[in-house]
Amino acid sequence: MSAPLIDKYRKMATFDWRKLKAAVEGEEHVRLKAEVVAKMKSEPIFHRDYRVLSREEHREVVHQRWKKIVEWGLFKDPYSDLENFHALTETLEAYDQGTSARLFLHGNVFGAAVKSMGTERHKELVEKIENNEVCISIRDSAHSHSATHVVVYAQLHVDGKNEGLHGFVIQVRCPRSFQTLPGITIGDMGSKPGCWQGVENGWMEFKNHRAPLSALLNKGCDITPDGKYVTSFKSASEKQSVSLGTLSVGRLGIIAKGMMACTFASTIAIRYSVARRQFGPEKGVENEVPVLEYPLQQYRLFPYLSAAICIRIFQKTFVERFTEYMMRVMMGEKSEELSEFSKEVHALSSGAKPVATWLGVESLGEARKACGGHGFLHMSRLNTLRDDNDPSQTFEGENFMILQQTSNILLGKVRSLGSIDTPMSTMSFLNKNPSKFSSWSSNPVDDVLSAYRYLAYHLLQMTASDANKLKNSGKNAFEVRNEIQVHRAVNLSIAYTEHTMIDWVQKFLEDVEDSTVKNVLQKVLNLFSLFLLERHLATLYITGYASGGKFGEELREKLRLAVAEIKPESMALVDSIAPDDFILHSALGASDGRAYDHIMEEFRKYTNEQPRWVCDLAQFLQKRSQHAKL
Ligand SMILES: Cc1cc2nc3c(=O)[nH]c(=O)nc-3n(C[C@H](O)[C@H](O)[C@H](O)COP(=O)(O)OP(=O)(O)OC[C@H]3O[C@@H](n4cnc5c(N)ncnc54)[C@H](O)[C@@H]3O)c2cc1C
């Protein structure tokens, strides 16, 4: 039985949340996710409470859950069964990122690296990966207890010549005894916050270790039996189309972590904000209003609700385009167009990963504060989720560092301004010098996109001009690259990425058939786009997009209006994105809206607990009172 108040908010919506969910996620995806959840609910190993586990307990339970999923045969090859793969990924990511890291780093990131960079020589290993007969890790960190094979990216030196970065797949342990092979030492990195406690990040040392030649992932390059390095790539950019693309896989997945963080934050905080009543226009408990009624609370939470939906649509579109790209790489295509595709995928994934993860971590912090003191409790899951999501800002490229990849690629386009044509068309707006602000139209998203085009165009020009000035003043390339970052290249990468995100969501909306769903999604995108643009207000004025207060004042007014328009839709929007209660696992955010009942149910588990140190306290107090009497 839902609480009457949450039902009241649900009834305010102008649309059917199930239809919106199906339009955004796809009916098949929703159905497949429900199947995974049902399986997990039926298996005790997936049941959990709010206890904090020790490192060993945590890792063991992650291992048992991973084993169960493998035994169920739920893990499918992403390139042959994309729908099932996405349903499982999303469910596990929401359930516990530690379990999903174990499964997907193995099957997706490691498997994709070996498949895309390896050849016939690695076929047997690929089969073993697919059958889960070996246990893997990636790059320079190992699964400290369980990895049997690793993919290492290292500089290849042949006959004293450095041939550049190459991928290698190396066996590091015996898969039966789990003893490390000669010349290899592996250790753990110690405790980590949140779900990462359950993941065995480790260190690895190679000393005089001899690996067979087959360790080299040799698509497009090899070493002949007489020790000569050969490559079939005509240019370095052709070679990039293999390595850059595979490196983007992880970042694409991390964009979804940002989406999931916004999903959890808004689901938990908005549902709780209806249950929590505080103050009112008149005295008396019965007159207190749900805190969701406060415009300030709405302003703090609804942008993240809109971000959850918009990032999902953007990420889904990106994954579709990326899959086309990867298929071409795996088919062995080598072309200038594919190499351009690779650069664009790299530029966009390097921008979208920071934008999405910053929003995600920010949303959890805001949600925790918006839930007051109860948000701080473990049973809210908000602090744990913030710990879980925190490293998403760091791994697969620290956010500020990786943004430089985006701006580097954009800066490379400066000379060809006027004729930029990339496979995903994300940079074509740079062909035209955009006009300044004149007035707002009836469609705020069009206006926001115009402002972003101006912003990105001018930031690109300013960054390039600064780089030229620095170069002419005698600075070397390293100094130039570093000195153009603050206020310039970083903002450029963010503006380019946010423009693409908004543009792709806008295009997605054009194809939504149900008018009620389309209408509410438009409100969601209005809010998301105005919310993001407002953060660039100062730079828009500095770059001369507008002068005087009118533009800024109207932008903020439109933002407040966009927030207010979401209020009646908010509870149904939350229902459309919220994971099943079993996956959500939050006493504050359950779908029945009975946050206080669930909180009290948890509190009551701790009645009359008497820890051992209370005897010590009693003795101490007694001693103090005896002293006082003397
Ligand atoms: C939970 C977790 C799991 C991980 N799992 C894996 C894994 O499975 N496999 C793996 O290979 N790695 C893994 N990593 C490592 C991760 O990929 C790296 O931590 C990440 O890429 C950042 O690199 P770094 O730690 O060397 O940061 P650093 O490069 O040391 O960065 C430190 C600071 O310096 C700044 N900085 C660095 N270079 C520049 C520059 N050029 N300009 C301006 N600022 C700069 C950064 O922005 C950052 O603020 C994991 C990390 C975490 C936290």
The ligand as a MOL file (V3000), in Angstrom:
LIG
                    3D

  0  0  0     0  0            999 V3000
M  V30 BEGIN CTAB
M  V30 COUNTS 53 58 0 0 0
M  V30 BEGIN ATOM
M  V30 1 C 38.5980 2.5880 -7.7500 0
M  V30 2 C 39.6260 2.6330 -8.8300 0
M  V30 3 C 39.7510 1.5720 -9.6880 0
M  V30 4 C 40.7010 1.5820 -10.7150 0
M  V30 5 N 40.8050 0.5000 -11.5480 0
M  V30 6 C 41.7420 0.4700 -12.5350 0
M  V30 7 C 41.8950 -0.6430 -13.4200 0
M  V30 8 O 41.1660 -1.6150 -13.3190 0
M  V30 9 N 42.8680 -0.6040 -14.3590 0
M  V30 10 C 43.7050 0.4690 -14.4920 0
M  V30 11 O 44.5530 0.4600 -15.3440 0
M  V30 12 N 43.5810 1.5380 -13.6690 0
M  V30 13 C 42.6320 1.5700 -12.7030 0
M  V30 14 N 42.5200 2.6740 -11.8720 0
M  V30 15 C 43.4940 3.7580 -12.0140 0
M  V30 16 C 42.9140 4.9400 -12.7240 0
M  V30 17 O 42.7200 4.6520 -14.0830 0
M  V30 18 C 43.8560 6.1260 -12.5320 0
M  V30 19 O 43.8480 6.4540 -11.1550 0
M  V30 20 C 43.4210 7.3300 -13.3450 0
M  V30 21 O 43.5940 7.1030 -14.7270 0
M  V30 22 C 44.1550 8.6190 -12.9580 0
M  V30 23 O 45.5220 8.4440 -13.0770 0
M  V30 24 P 46.4930 8.7050 -11.8420 0
M  V30 25 O 45.9370 8.0130 -10.6360 0
M  V30 26 O 47.8490 8.3500 -12.2930 0
M  V30 27 O 46.3550 10.2770 -11.6160 0
M  V30 28 P 47.4940 11.3510 -11.8040 0
M  V30 29 O 47.9030 11.3730 -13.2210 0
M  V30 30 O 48.5350 11.1410 -10.7670 0
M  V30 31 O 46.6670 12.6470 -11.4730 0
M  V30 32 C 46.7380 13.3680 -10.2290 0
M  V30 33 C 46.2520 14.7810 -10.4880 0
M  V30 34 O 47.1430 15.4130 -11.4020 0
M  V30 35 C 46.4140 15.9740 -12.4490 0
M  V30 36 N 47.1500 15.8880 -13.7180 0
M  V30 37 C 47.8230 14.8240 -14.2240 0
M  V30 38 N 48.2960 15.1060 -15.4550 0
M  V30 39 C 47.9010 16.3760 -15.7260 0
M  V30 40 C 48.0660 17.2450 -16.8390 0
M  V30 41 N 48.7010 16.8470 -17.9450 0
M  V30 42 N 47.4970 18.4610 -16.7860 0
M  V30 43 C 46.8220 18.8700 -15.6960 0
M  V30 44 N 46.6330 18.0890 -14.6150 0
M  V30 45 C 47.1690 16.8700 -14.6220 0
M  V30 46 C 45.1460 15.1490 -12.5650 0
M  V30 47 O 44.1240 15.9000 -13.1690 0
M  V30 48 C 44.8450 14.8340 -11.1060 0
M  V30 49 O 44.1140 15.8780 -10.5330 0
M  V30 50 C 41.5670 2.6900 -10.8640 0
M  V30 51 C 41.4190 3.7930 -10.0090 0
M  V30 52 C 40.4600 3.7820 -8.9990 0
M  V30 53 C 40.3310 4.9750 -8.0900 0
M  V30 END ATOM
M  V30 BEGIN BOND
M  V30 1 1 1 2
M  V30 2 1 2 3
M  V30 3 2 2 52
M  V30 4 2 3 4
M  V30 5 1 4 5
M  V30 6 1 4 50
M  V30 7 2 5 6
M  V30 8 1 6 7
M  V30 9 1 6 13
M  V30 10 2 7 8
M  V30 11 1 7 9
M  V30 12 1 9 10
M  V30 13 2 10 11
M  V30 14 1 10 12
M  V30 15 2 12 13
M  V30 16 1 13 14
M  V30 17 1 14 15
M  V30 18 1 14 50
M  V30 19 1 15 16
M  V30 20 1 16 17
M  V30 21 1 16 18
M  V30 22 1 18 19
M  V30 23 1 18 20
M  V30 24 1 20 21
M  V30 25 1 20 22
M  V30 26 1 22 23
M  V30 27 1 23 24
M  V30 28 2 24 25
M  V30 29 1 24 26
M  V30 30 1 24 27
M  V30 31 1 27 28
M  V30 32 2 28 29
M  V30 33 1 28 30
M  V30 34 1 28 31
M  V30 35 1 31 32
M  V30 36 1 32 33
M  V30 37 1 33 34
M  V30 38 1 33 48
M  V30 39 1 34 35
M  V30 40 1 35 36
M  V30 41 1 35 46
M  V30 42 1 36 37
M  V30 43 1 36 45
M  V30 44 2 37 38
M  V30 45 1 38 39
M  V30 46 1 39 40
M  V30 47 2 39 45
M  V30 48 1 40 41
M  V30 49 2 40 42
M  V30 50 1 42 43
M  V30 51 2 43 44
M  V30 52 1 44 45
M  V30 53 1 46 47
M  V30 54 1 46 48
M  V30 55 1 48 49
M  V30 56 2 50 51
M  V30 57 1 51 52
M  V30 58 1 52 53
M  V30 END BOND
M  V30 END CTAB
M  END
